């Protein structure tokens, strides 16, 4: 009795595992940008940037004196509401993944969470720069219209370098909101944390600096709000850049690294 061994045919096809190319980063950025403004809250936050900028411009024209009708005044008036709205937009881009449970879908399609966070960071940077360009345009229009109505010369007293410094300060402020979103991952709690950081903590450090001489010398090195504020007033000196770097390391870079680690390891429910 002989056993017959069946050999696979030489022409038989072997099936290799199919590999998938990762989603291009540009597509991730496009998707994350749409997600930031597809909701009603996101849309109205974006719309409020233009609305409040227009209202601030009108307020300067109506109630500012002739001496106040300068480009620097318009830019400062428009910039005040931007310091509140733009960080909230950056913050919600992170917290919405947990608050609205969209992270279940996002991280299923893109398991590499680091790429998603990088795309959100790119959107945050882009929105900050575009918003400031829009602020510059509205401020310039208000400056021309206001000076024409008042019958005074149009004053352009904000240089391109100064505007660049203001844009840098605005983007850094947005990344404070971004960092808090990574750390907290809850929309109401992150917003409260931002207002505490921006207004309560800032007021306390200013009060401490005004009453304690030892802290007045230390404040530029440990108070990131104070160090950022120097960007709005002037082009920083070498020491002021060092102040910004040291305080930014403490209040932005290290918490951002901790928040990123938490996001990479946390369970999305």
Phi, psi and omega in degrees: 000131182244142178266139180255119179264130181264117179266145177295143181297142180295338183265001181295141181269135175263138183264116179268148177302136181277133180257147181243135176288142178295153178297130181302145182297325179298325178290322177300317179298317180298316180294315181295326178294318178295320181297329182292335186233008178285332180279162179296320180295318179295319179298313184287331173297316178295316180297325182295336176300310179291320182296310182292326176298319179293317179296319179296321178296315178297323180295320179295318180295318185284317189245352177278144177286176181300325180291338182276351183278072176230161181297323180297321179294315178298316180297320180293318180296320180287327185290335183299307178293336180294329180292343178263315188286312186297316176298327179294321177300314179296320181296313183292337177297332178270307188294334181296333179297330179262318183294321181257004177061022176288343179298332178301320178280315184303310185278352171282315179288326180232087182299333178283095186294331179300323179293323179294314180296322178297321178295319178295321178296319178297320177296318179300314178299313182297317180296319179299315181292315181296319179299320180289327174296319178295319177300317180297319181292315180294319178297320179295318178296316179297323179296317180292313182294315182298315180292328178292318180295318182281347180072033179242167179292144177283124184253121178251086187250028175233112183282165179297324180292318177297318179296323177298319178296319179295320178296319177299315179298321180294317180294319177300320178295322176298321181286341169296314176297320178299316180296317179295326176297319178294319183289317189266316179059032175215123190300305181299316182295321180293321179295316177299316180299322179294315181293325176296314180297313189286321188247313183288306181297321179297319179294321180294318180292324177294318178296317180296320180293327181282341183250341182237114184296324181297325180280333178301322178285331183274336188307313182300336183271341185238350183252103184292325176300316179296315180296321176296322182301332178294335178291332180283336187266328188193171172284120188297151172278178180299319179294322180291325174297321177296319175304314181295319181293316182291311180293325178293327176297320183285316189263345183238304189293308181295314175298327178295319178295319178296315179298320178296319178297319179297318180294320181292335186250347185282154178273132178268119182249000000 
